[in-house]
């Protein structure tokens, strides 16, 4: 089953638009963009279009590549919008942890600041789910795939995909193995995985001969290959899977829709 992420995202966006129309005022979001990266610009344009679709005000604040950590932190602390998003990655000279810590928790719809991230990781009541976790949940629901008891391999342990997804899967009762460059043997783990979630950002490095028949494949890694945006999982793997998310058109659109859903959640609070 090839998952149509665009269709799932559209359902989330339609519900979000309905909820926004009931609000006393239009929610607003500010996106911080540093430098001039073509992939980043593509994602920002998508977010801007989705903001218009759901009826939210959208502001882009741009900074040069040589920006300092302190200037970015000041911009976050003084922003007046309801939601704040820092488009990652940031340049090498910028202290990313410090910048994310400057995002006010009540405006952090990406769930990347230390406070909101800790609330999610500790499963605190009312904690927002990171958008990628919502996307994975919706894909599994669409494919009628139950994770409880399933041997699940998460490739990568980054803050955007691997760490939050693996924590959520454990909560849902999956038997989770996290594979990184320093931890685990990828080939061995993939050979008997019932569910694979990859967020490594390495073009098509998971090949057809590495996965078993009947596996569920969720590709949350995006990178550039020439002029195309591709995922971690080679499309030929779809032939062996019971569930597969393509790139583009899989996890990405749902993740963006989930971000705007989180804005509705913080506005309700």
Secondary structure, 3 states (H helix, E strand, C coil): CEECHHHHHHHHHHHHHHHHHCCCCCCEEEEEEECCCHHHHHHHHHHHHHHHHHCCEEEEEEECCCCCHHHHHHHHHHCCCCEEEECCCCCCCCCHHHHHHCCCHHHECCCCCHHHHHHHHCCCCCCCCCHHHHHHHHHHHHCCCCCCCCEEEEECCCCCCHHHHHHHHHHCCCEEEEECCCCCCHHHHHHCCCEEEECCCCCCCECHHHCCCCEEEEECCCEEECCEEECCECHHHHHHEEEEECCCCCHHHHHHHHHHHHHHHHHHC
